[in-house]
Each structure stands twice: as C-alpha cells, then as structure tokens.
C-alpha cells in the first residue's frame, strides 16, 4: 500500500522532533527549546520545499489539505468534527504557548559557573621542587605515571582524554588533558592547587560545581601530586603557562 505524501511528511516532522527532544540527551546533552524550535523550523521549510518541487507531489500534498479546510457537500459528520477539532486545537495550542511565555518564573536563574576560578593568593607561591632536577626528571615522571594510573585513570582515561571508566557517569565531565586548551593554558601552580583542592574545596564563584574530583591533598602526598603533574605535561607534550617578562626598550 502506498503511503500518502502527507503521512510521510508528518512522520518526518514527528521523527525529527523526537530525535531532537529525546534522542539528543542520550547522545550528548538536552537541547534548549530555542534550539529545537530553530531546527524544527528548518525541517518544516525543507519538507515544504521538497513537496513543492514536482507538480504531482504538490497536488498530492496541498490539495487534500485545502479540501479538508474548505469542506464540501456530502462530507461525513466525522470529517466535519475533525475539522472543527483542528480549528479549535490550533489556537488553543498557540494560546497556551503564549501563556507559558508570559508566566513568571519563580525558579532562581542558573548562575554562571567559573570553570577556572581564581586561586587564593597562597597558590601563587606553589613551586615544583622537582621541576629543575634534570638528572632525575625521567625518574620523577615515571613515578608520576604510577600515581596517575593508580588514582586518576578511572576518570581521566588511560590516554588522558577525559574518557575514563567513570567519565560517562560524571557531571561535569573529567578534564581532557590531551586538549590544547586545558593544562597548556594554565600555570603549573594553578594545576597543583586544583589537584590539591579537588572539586570540594573550590571557592563560591565556582558553585554549583558538580566535579567529582576528590581532595587529593587528603589522599596523596605533595611529592606524589607534583610528580603526577609532571607526568601530565610530559605525556601530552604541553608545557605549563609561564609569565612572559617584557623587555624595556
């Protein structure tokens, strides 16, 4: 049996909406209503253009709609009732949407989260005591590797890309150290402070913060934390950000 063109178009419209509304949260994250509206507008325009290309498709799509709206002699009572229902439901729907738009929202606005909060002044004094020891540098890096794969790999992944075993269950996602916009943009003292503090001890401007990273200062020694950071930079090939001193002309 040949499926009417209207039914195909309606199926595409519903399928696109369900994909955006229900499917996207399973793949990435829920989409805002404004984004869904934008995509559905594009889908609707695309469907209208598609059914308008050929005359036969145009007639098969728009003529039944026009006949339904106009009505005619001898049509059944069920058809008349369905048309009346459509004419009543459409303004009710848009009226309800307008009513929702003007309703006062009593929920507090979601505050912006500071991903890289300013550390306390004491953090500026953190200096890696092992960074200048070139004779034992490789040894320290290997010790840091051991610390990472015993404690951090479960969230940050064996490739340091934030795709560890537990990553999918966490919000926010673990940091992707392999990305050039993470530790390469930060000073080594800041990274040490973040590892030391974890997600629990961050300042108020970082709330609400759902980071699951523990407060490593309660678990790892200072030496282990510094060496793990040395491993992060060595594995990724990045260098910590440093203050660039300008020269007087």
Protein Blocks (a to p, Z undefined) as FASTA:
>chain_A
ZZdfklmmmmmmmmmmmmmmmmmmmmmmccdfklmmmmmmmmmmmmmmmmmmpmklmmmm
mmmmmmmmnopehiafklmmmmmmmmmmmmmmmmmmmmmmmpccfbdcdddddfbacddf
klmmpccfklmmmklmmmmmmmmmmmmmmmmmmmnopnlnopafklmmpccddddfkbmk
lmmmpcfklmmmmmmnommlpcfklpccfbfbdcfklmbcfklmmmmmmmmmmmnopacd
dddddddZZ
